[in-house]
Amino acid sequence: QILSKVGFEWECHDSQPWDKIYEELVSFIEEFGHARVPLKYPPRPLLRKWVDVQRQSYKAFLKDGASSNLTEDQIQLLNKVGF
């Protein structure tokens, strides 16, 4: 919270936008029928890490809302695909 107040930039400039990685998750779900990305998924090696971060953020949102970096729209999109 303190870092946010002083304008800390949370996203790296070379990171992909949330929506783009979400679409990759949607493609994965369409292909495999679930969102349980394996630890090693060669077509998209970092997708599992992204999924883990989203799950942690969602749990934080459920706990107190304030410590999550997910927006309500993002949570709705994840819920929509059965995340």
Number of C-alpha atoms within 10 A of each C-alpha: 8 7 9 9 7 8 8 10 9 9 9 8 8 6 8 10 11 11 11 10 17 17 11 13 24 20 13 18 17 12 9 11 12 14 18 14 20 11 11 11 11 9 8 13 13 14 21 18 13 16 18 13 13 19 15 15 19 21 14 16 18 12 11 9 15 11 14 16 16 18 13 12 9 16 15 12 15 18 10 9 14 12 17
